[in-house]
Amino acid sequence: MAVIIQPNQRGSRTFILISAASALAILAIGAYYLFFTPAPLIEAILPANLQSVADLSGLKFNPEEILQDEFFSSETPRRSVDLPVIGPNSLGKENPFAAL
């Protein structure tokens, strides 16, 4: 007659219970933050001086004033890059389905 010694199953049940309890806790915390906490409003995100749409509509933009500004006029112009002229024959076949 053979004697079979099995490990104690109590530890695996404890692990399953702790895992299930932690998963339920994570789901409960996620549901609480998703459904019951107040959402941040746009007024709380914007700076204090731009909280109103009326303030934004009152802003004036004058491109002439910006282009004539001393800071922008003191900049040296960047060197332009000359790209080679590409003809229609250098781009590939006119009809890509035509035979070679």
C-alpha positions in Angstrom: 0.0 0.0 0.0 1.4 3.4 -1.0 1.2 6.5 1.1 0.5 9.7 -0.9 1.4 13.0 0.8 -0.4 16.0 -0.7 0.6 19.6 0.2 -1.8 21.6 2.3 -4.4 23.2 0.1 -5.1 25.9 2.7 -2.4 28.2 1.3 -3.8 28.3 -2.2 -7.3 29.1 -1.0 -5.9 32.0 1.1 -4.1 33.3 -2.0 -7.3 33.0 -4.1 -9.3 34.8 -1.4 -6.7 37.6 -1.1 -6.5 38.0 -4.9 -10.2 38.2 -5.3 -10.6 40.7 -2.4 -7.9 42.9 -3.9 -9.4 42.7 -7.4 -12.8 43.7 -5.9 -11.2 46.5 -3.9 -9.5 47.9 -7.1 -12.8 47.7 -9.0 -14.7 49.5 -6.2 -12.1 52.3 -6.0 -12.1 52.7 -9.7 -15.9 52.8 -9.8 -15.9 55.4 -7.0 -13.5 57.7 -8.8 -15.3 57.2 -12.1 -18.9 57.8 -10.9 -18.8 59.7 -7.6 -16.0 62.2 -7.6 -16.6 65.6 -9.2 -15.0 66.2 -12.6 -12.7 69.1 -12.9 -14.3 72.0 -14.7 -12.7 74.0 -17.4 -12.7 77.1 -15.1 -10.4 75.2 -12.8 -7.9 74.3 -15.5 -7.6 77.7 -17.2 -5.6 80.5 -15.7 -7.5 83.1 -13.8 -7.1 85.8 -16.4 -8.6 83.6 -19.2 -11.6 82.1 -17.4 -14.2 83.8 -19.5 -14.9 83.5 -23.2 -15.7 87.2 -23.3 -12.1 87.9 -22.2 -10.9 85.8 -25.2 -13.1 87.5 -27.6 -11.8 90.9 -26.5 -8.2 90.1 -27.4 -6.9 92.0 -30.4 -4.4 90.5 -32.8 -2.5 92.8 -35.1 0.1 91.0 -37.3 1.5 94.2 -38.6 2.5 95.2 -35.1 4.2 91.9 -34.5 6.1 91.9 -37.8 7.4 95.5 -37.2 8.5 94.6 -33.6 12.2 95.2 -32.9 12.8 91.7 -31.7 11.5 90.1 -35.0 13.2 92.6 -37.3 16.6 92.1 -35.6 16.7 88.4 -36.6 18.9 87.6 -39.4 17.2 85.8 -42.3 17.8 82.1 -42.6 19.6 80.8 -45.6 17.2 79.1 -48.0 17.8 75.6 -49.3 17.8 75.2 -53.0 16.1 72.0 -54.0 16.8 70.3 -57.3 14.2 70.6 -60.0 12.6 67.3 -60.6 11.2 66.5 -64.0 8.3 64.2 -64.7 10.6 61.4 -65.9 12.6 61.3 -62.7 9.6 60.6 -60.5 8.8 57.2 -62.0 6.6 55.8 -64.7 3.7 57.8 -65.9 1.5 54.7 -65.8 2.6 52.4 -63.0 0.7 49.4 -64.4 2.4 49.6 -67.9 5.0 47.0 -68.9 8.7 47.9 -68.6 
